[in-house]
């Protein structure tokens, strides 16, 4: 039955357009994400500055995430996503042009990272909030699985492509990413599906502060989502530091930019394997069990980065570590969206993303400084100990252990009346 639902989903024109746009954009993002720290290291020679630039892109979730969720529940989600893609096209193209003219400066990179982060915040919140309306509740876990698979498959291709593109010229990865954003905007424009239920604008006329409070108040009464969001945020601190950490370890082993791409392709291969079974696992196994297994595997595997003697084994460790994370992401997001009313999805999604992606930025910002202070291998062992603590406290949480599979969650209709309904504009 799961396979039949997935096959039917591929014939959904709107979802196919959405997925293809995500695929193209993911390839461009992967090319830029590997090129960006290399550019900063070339300009400044500082891992700390590289961490700052990488962290600024996600730090926007801390400053803007909750506001973005309220705006996504107010605005037309489709139009918002299109304008975000066009804005990111202009920003990324600007970096490519300045690189080509040999005039790129660190202030421009900081500004681009911050503005792109704001647009990415809006886009991602709108995308997740809209997905149940594009595909329907019965195909939600399949759609999330396909999205994970597409993004990770792009990582397999994009990570290796990134190294090759950077070898062709440091401008090339940014030019490719600018084109990918433009193509994503075009695919969204062709979609016909409604991205939200009718009447949203009429129901959300209160001030942003009240609307944000409504979303947080609803989320506060969901113990499983609340706890796992906090654990995911703590894990993202390690993940943010780990990205630059892996690049540093690879460079210490003498890896070229092409080999660095291969290492992240290894991570993407593992993630693709996990994404391929994510729908079946999400519907079969309890969410808590999936979360516990993921954390214990990460705690056992992550220290192996410090022991890998060459780039090929670094790639193998990255593949093994990335295997379970897509299954957990699909299970967690399916659980969250299944129980959240449509008019609150932007706000609850943004609340989760604010914590997790904000934590990612903290880890990224701290990663460069910690590598400089402690050294790469000691930081690996510190991150491994952090993951072990998270695995233990998650295993001990009774509410998480008793969480049902996503397929067993009753679908809630969007009938609750939030406080904003009765407030005049």
C-alpha positions as CSV (number, residue, x, y, z in Angstrom):
1,X,0.0,0.0,0.0
2,X,2.8,2.4,0.8
3,X,4.5,1.7,-2.6
4,X,1.2,2.4,-4.4
5,X,0.7,5.7,-2.6
6,X,4.2,6.7,-3.5
7,X,3.7,5.7,-7.2
8,X,0.5,7.7,-7.4
9,X,2.3,10.7,-5.9
10,X,4.8,10.8,-8.7
11,X,1.8,11.3,-11.1
12,X,0.7,14.4,-9.2
13,X,1.7,17.3,-11.5
14,X,2.0,19.9,-8.8
15,X,4.1,17.8,-6.5
16,X,6.3,16.8,-9.5
17,X,6.9,20.5,-10.2
18,X,7.6,21.2,-6.5
19,X,10.0,18.3,-6.3
20,X,11.8,19.1,-9.5
21,X,12.3,22.7,-8.3
22,X,13.7,21.5,-5.0
23,X,16.0,19.1,-6.8
24,X,17.5,21.7,-9.0
25,X,17.8,24.2,-6.1
26,X,19.4,21.6,-3.8
27,X,22.1,20.9,-6.4
28,X,22.9,24.6,-6.6
29,X,22.9,25.0,-2.8
30,X,25.3,22.0,-2.4
31,X,27.7,23.6,-4.9
32,X,27.7,26.9,-3.1
33,X,27.8,25.4,0.4
34,X,31.1,23.7,-0.3
35,X,32.5,26.6,-2.3
36,X,31.6,29.3,0.3
37,X,33.9,28.3,3.2
38,X,36.7,27.7,0.6
39,X,36.3,31.3,-0.7
40,X,36.4,32.7,2.9
41,X,39.4,30.6,3.7
42,X,41.1,31.9,0.6
43,X,40.2,35.5,1.4
44,X,41.0,35.5,5.1
45,X,42.9,32.3,5.9
46,X,40.6,32.0,9.0
47,X,38.4,29.1,10.0
48,X,36.7,31.5,12.4
49,X,35.6,33.8,9.6
50,X,34.4,30.8,7.6
51,X,32.3,29.8,10.6
52,X,30.8,33.3,10.9
53,X,29.7,33.4,7.3
54,X,28.2,29.9,7.4
55,X,26.5,30.7,10.7
56,X,24.9,34.0,9.5
57,X,22.8,32.2,6.9
58,X,21.1,30.2,9.6
59,X,21.2,32.7,12.4
60,X,18.3,34.4,10.6
61,X,16.0,31.7,12.1
62,X,16.8,33.0,15.6
63,X,16.1,36.7,14.7
64,X,13.3,36.2,12.1
65,X,11.9,32.6,12.3
66,X,8.9,33.3,14.5
67,X,7.9,36.3,12.5
68,X,8.3,34.4,9.3
69,X,5.9,31.7,10.6
70,X,3.2,34.3,11.3
71,X,3.7,36.0,7.9
72,X,3.5,32.6,6.1
73,X,0.1,32.0,7.8
74,X,-1.0,35.6,6.7
75,X,0.4,35.8,3.2
76,X,-0.1,33.7,0.1
77,X,2.4,30.9,0.5
78,X,3.0,30.3,-3.2
79,X,3.7,33.9,-4.0
80,X,5.9,34.2,-0.9
81,X,8.0,31.2,-2.1
82,X,8.4,32.6,-5.6
83,X,9.6,36.0,-4.4
84,X,12.0,34.3,-2.0
85,X,13.6,32.4,-4.9
86,X,13.9,35.5,-7.0
87,X,15.5,37.4,-4.2
88,X,18.0,34.6,-3.6
89,X,18.7,34.6,-7.4
90,X,19.7,38.2,-7.2
91,X,21.9,37.9,-4.1
92,X,23.8,34.9,-5.3
93,X,24.3,36.3,-8.8
94,X,25.8,39.4,-7.1
95,X,28.4,37.3,-5.4
96,X,29.3,35.6,-8.7
97,X,29.7,38.9,-10.5
98,X,31.9,40.4,-7.7
99,X,34.0,37.3,-7.7
100,X,34.4,37.5,-11.5
101,X,35.4,41.1,-11.2
102,X,37.8,40.3,-8.3
103,X,36.0,42.8,-6.1
104,X,34.3,40.5,-3.6
105,X,34.7,41.6,0.0
106,X,33.9,40.1,3.4
107,X,31.2,42.7,4.2
108,X,29.3,41.7,1.0
109,X,29.6,38.0,1.9
110,X,28.2,38.8,5.4
111,X,25.3,40.8,4.0
112,X,24.5,38.2,1.4
113,X,24.5,35.4,4.0
114,X,22.2,37.4,6.3
115,X,19.7,38.4,3.6
116,X,19.7,35.0,2.0
117,X,19.1,33.5,5.4
118,X,15.9,35.6,5.9
119,X,14.6,34.6,2.5
120,X,15.5,31.0,3.1
121,X,13.6,31.1,6.4
122,X,10.4,32.3,4.7
123,X,10.7,29.8,1.9
124,X,11.3,26.8,4.1
125,X,8.5,27.6,6.5
126,X,6.0,28.2,3.6
127,X,7.1,25.0,1.8
128,X,6.6,22.7,4.8
129,X,3.3,24.4,5.8
130,X,2.0,24.1,2.3
131,X,3.0,20.5,1.6
132,X,-0.1,18.8,3.2
133,X,-2.4,20.9,1.0
134,X,-0.4,20.1,-2.2
135,X,-0.4,16.3,-1.7
136,X,-3.1,15.5,0.9
137,X,-2.8,13.9,4.3
138,X,-2.7,10.3,3.0
139,X,0.4,11.0,0.9
140,X,2.2,13.3,3.3
141,X,4.8,10.8,4.6
142,X,5.5,9.7,1.0
143,X,5.9,13.3,-0.1
144,X,8.3,14.0,2.7
145,X,10.3,10.9,1.9
146,X,10.5,11.9,-1.8
147,X,11.7,15.4,-0.8
148,X,14.3,13.9,1.5
149,X,15.4,11.5,-1.3
150,X,15.6,14.3,-3.9
151,X,17.6,16.6,-1.6
152,X,20.0,13.8,-0.7
153,X,20.3,12.5,-4.2
154,X,21.2,16.1,-5.2
155,X,23.8,15.9,-2.5
156,X,25.4,12.8,-4.0
157,X,25.7,14.5,-7.4
158,X,26.0,18.1,-6.1
159,X,28.8,17.5,-3.6
160,X,31.1,15.9,-6.2
161,X,29.9,18.5,-8.7
162,X,30.8,21.3,-6.3
163,X,34.4,20.3,-6.1
164,X,34.6,20.1,-9.9
165,X,32.8,23.4,-10.4
166,X,35.2,25.1,-7.9
167,X,38.1,23.6,-9.7
168,X,36.8,25.2,-13.0
169,X,36.6,28.6,-11.4
170,X,35.6,30.0,-8.0
171,X,32.8,32.0,-9.6
172,X,31.1,29.0,-11.2
173,X,29.4,27.4,-8.1
174,X,27.7,30.7,-7.3
175,X,26.5,31.3,-10.9
176,X,25.1,27.7,-11.0
177,X,23.2,28.4,-7.7
178,X,21.7,31.6,-9.0
179,X,20.4,29.8,-12.1
180,X,19.0,27.0,-9.8
181,X,17.0,29.6,-7.8
182,X,15.5,31.1,-10.9
183,X,14.5,27.6,-12.2
184,X,12.9,26.8,-8.8
185,X,10.8,30.0,-9.0
186,X,9.6,29.1,-12.5
187,X,8.5,25.6,-11.4
188,X,6.5,27.2,-8.5
189,X,4.8,29.6,-10.9
190,X,3.6,26.6,-13.0
191,X,1.9,24.9,-10.1
192,X,-1.9,25.0,-9.8
193,X,-2.5,23.6,-6.3
194,X,-3.7,25.8,-3.4
195,X,-0.9,26.2,-0.8
196,X,-3.3,26.9,2.0
197,X,-7.0,26.6,2.9
198,X,-9.4,29.3,1.9
199,X,-10.1,32.1,4.4
200,X,-6.6,32.3,6.0
201,X,-6.3,36.0,5.5
202,X,-9.7,36.6,7.2
203,X,-8.7,34.6,10.2
204,X,-5.4,36.2,10.9
205,X,-6.0,39.9,11.4
206,X,-4.4,40.4,14.8
207,X,-0.9,41.7,15.5
208,X,2.1,39.5,14.8
209,X,2.9,39.1,18.5
210,X,-0.6,37.6,19.3
211,X,-0.4,35.3,16.3
212,X,3.1,34.1,17.3
213,X,1.8,33.5,20.9
214,X,-1.1,31.4,19.5
215,X,1.4,29.2,17.6
216,X,3.7,28.8,20.6
217,X,0.8,28.2,23.0
218,X,-0.5,25.3,20.8
219,X,3.0,23.8,20.5
220,X,3.6,24.0,24.2
221,X,0.8,21.5,24.8
222,X,2.4,18.8,22.5
223,X,4.9,17.1,24.8
224,X,6.5,14.8,22.2
225,X,7.1,17.5,19.7
226,X,8.3,19.9,22.4
227,X,10.9,17.5,23.8
228,X,12.2,16.2,20.4
229,X,12.5,19.7,19.1
230,X,14.8,20.6,22.1
231,X,16.8,17.4,21.5
232,X,17.0,18.1,17.8
233,X,18.2,21.7,18.5
234,X,21.0,20.3,20.8
235,X,22.0,17.8,18.0
236,X,22.1,20.7,15.5
237,X,24.7,22.5,17.6
238,X,26.9,19.5,17.1
239,X,26.0,19.2,13.4
240,X,26.8,22.9,12.8
241,X,30.2,22.5,14.2
242,X,30.6,19.2,12.4
243,X,30.3,20.6,8.9
244,X,33.4,22.8,9.2
245,X,35.1,20.2,11.3
246,X,34.9,17.6,8.5
247,X,36.3,20.1,6.0
248,X,39.2,20.9,8.4
249,X,39.9,17.2,8.9
250,X,39.9,16.6,5.2
251,X,42.3,19.4,4.6
252,X,44.6,18.1,7.3
253,X,44.7,14.8,5.4
254,X,45.7,16.7,2.2
255,X,42.3,16.4,0.5
256,X,41.7,18.5,-2.6
257,X,38.4,20.4,-3.2
258,X,37.3,17.5,-5.4
259,X,37.9,15.0,-2.5
260,X,36.0,17.2,-0.1
261,X,33.1,17.0,-2.5
262,X,33.5,13.2,-2.5
263,X,33.3,13.1,1.3
264,X,30.0,15.0,1.4
265,X,28.8,12.8,-1.5
266,X,29.4,9.9,0.9
267,X,27.2,11.6,3.4
268,X,24.5,12.1,0.8
269,X,24.7,8.4,-0.3
270,X,23.9,7.3,3.3
271,X,21.1,9.9,3.5
272,X,19.6,8.7,0.2
273,X,19.6,5.1,1.5
274,X,17.8,6.3,4.6
275,X,15.3,8.4,2.7
276,X,14.3,5.5,0.4
277,X,13.0,3.5,3.4
278,X,11.7,6.6,5.4
279,X,8.0,6.3,4.5
280,X,7.8,2.6,5.3
281,X,9.7,3.0,8.6
282,X,7.7,6.1,9.5
283,X,4.4,4.2,9.2
284,X,5.7,1.0,10.9
285,X,7.9,2.1,13.8
286,X,7.1,4.4,16.7
287,X,8.6,7.9,16.4
288,X,10.3,7.5,19.8
289,X,12.1,4.4,18.7
290,X,13.3,6.0,15.5
291,X,14.7,9.0,17.5
292,X,16.5,6.8,20.0
293,X,18.1,4.6,17.3
294,X,19.3,7.7,15.4
295,X,20.9,9.3,18.4
296,X,22.7,6.1,19.6
297,X,24.0,5.5,16.1
298,X,25.3,9.0,15.8
299,X,26.9,8.8,19.2
300,X,28.8,5.6,18.2
301,X,29.7,6.6,14.7
302,X,30.8,10.3,15.0
303,X,34.0,9.6,16.9
304,X,35.2,7.6,14.0
305,X,35.9,10.9,12.1
306,X,38.9,11.4,14.4
307,X,40.3,7.9,13.5
308,X,39.9,8.0,9.7
309,X,43.3,8.0,8.1
310,X,42.4,9.2,4.6
311,X,39.6,11.0,2.8
312,X,38.0,7.8,1.5
313,X,37.3,6.5,5.0
314,X,36.1,10.0,6.0
315,X,33.5,9.5,3.2
316,X,32.6,6.1,4.6
317,X,32.0,7.5,8.1
318,X,29.9,10.3,6.7
319,X,27.8,7.8,4.8
320,X,27.2,5.6,7.9
321,X,26.4,8.6,10.1
322,X,23.8,10.0,7.7
323,X,21.8,6.8,7.3
324,X,19.1,7.2,10.0
325,X,18.7,11.0,10.0
326,X,16.3,11.2,7.0
327,X,14.0,8.5,8.5
328,X,13.8,10.6,11.7
329,X,13.2,13.8,9.9
330,X,10.3,12.3,7.9
331,X,8.8,10.7,11.0
332,X,9.1,13.8,13.1
333,X,7.7,16.2,10.4
334,X,4.9,13.8,9.5
335,X,3.9,13.6,13.2
336,X,4.0,17.4,13.6
337,X,2.0,18.2,10.4
338,X,-0.5,15.5,11.0
339,X,-1.7,17.0,14.3
340,X,-1.3,20.7,13.4
341,X,-4.3,22.7,12.0
342,X,-3.5,24.3,8.7
343,X,-3.9,27.8,9.9
344,X,-1.2,27.2,12.5
345,X,1.3,25.3,10.4
346,X,3.4,28.2,9.5
347,X,3.8,29.3,13.1
348,X,4.5,25.9,14.6
349,X,6.9,25.0,11.7
350,X,8.7,28.2,12.3
351,X,8.9,27.7,16.0
352,X,10.5,24.3,15.5
353,X,12.8,25.6,12.8
354,X,13.8,28.7,14.9
355,X,15.2,26.4,17.6
356,X,16.8,23.8,15.4
357,X,18.2,26.0,12.7
358,X,19.2,28.7,15.3
359,X,21.1,26.0,17.1
360,X,22.7,25.0,13.9
361,X,24.0,28.6,13.4
362,X,25.3,28.6,17.0
363,X,27.2,25.4,16.3
364,X,28.6,26.7,13.1
365,X,29.6,30.0,14.6
366,X,31.3,28.3,17.5
367,X,32.8,25.5,15.3
368,X,35.5,27.7,13.8
369,X,36.5,29.1,17.1
370,X,36.6,25.7,18.8
371,X,38.6,24.2,16.0
372,X,41.1,27.0,16.4
373,X,41.2,26.7,20.2
374,X,40.9,22.9,20.8
375,X,42.0,21.4,17.5
376,X,39.9,19.3,15.1
377,X,40.3,15.8,16.6
378,X,39.6,16.9,20.3
379,X,36.4,18.6,19.0
380,X,35.3,15.3,17.4
381,X,35.5,13.5,20.8
382,X,33.7,16.4,22.5
383,X,30.9,16.2,19.9
384,X,30.7,12.4,20.4
385,X,30.3,12.8,24.2
386,X,27.5,15.4,23.5
387,X,25.6,13.0,21.3
388,X,25.9,10.3,24.0
389,X,24.2,12.5,26.6
390,X,21.4,13.3,24.1
391,X,20.9,9.5,23.4
392,X,20.6,8.7,27.1
393,X,18.1,11.5,28.0
394,X,15.9,10.6,25.0
395,X,15.9,6.9,25.8
396,X,14.8,7.9,29.4
397,X,11.8,10.0,28.2
398,X,8.6,8.0,28.7
399,X,6.4,10.3,26.4
400,X,8.8,9.8,23.6
401,X,9.0,6.1,24.0
402,X,5.2,5.8,23.9
403,X,4.8,8.0,20.8
404,X,2.9,6.0,18.1
405,X,4.0,5.6,14.4
406,X,2.9,8.5,12.2
407,X,0.4,6.2,10.4
408,X,-1.4,5.6,13.7
409,X,-1.9,9.3,14.5
410,X,-5.5,10.4,13.9
411,X,-5.8,13.2,11.3
412,X,-7.1,16.4,12.9
413,X,-9.2,18.8,11.0
414,X,-8.3,22.4,11.1
415,X,-11.3,23.4,13.2
416,X,-9.8,25.0,16.3
417,X,-10.4,28.7,16.7
418,X,-7.3,30.6,17.5
419,X,-7.3,33.8,19.5
420,X,-6.6,35.9,16.4
421,X,-10.0,35.1,14.9
422,X,-12.0,37.5,17.1
423,X,-9.6,40.5,17.0
424,X,-10.2,43.3,14.6
425,X,-7.4,44.4,12.4
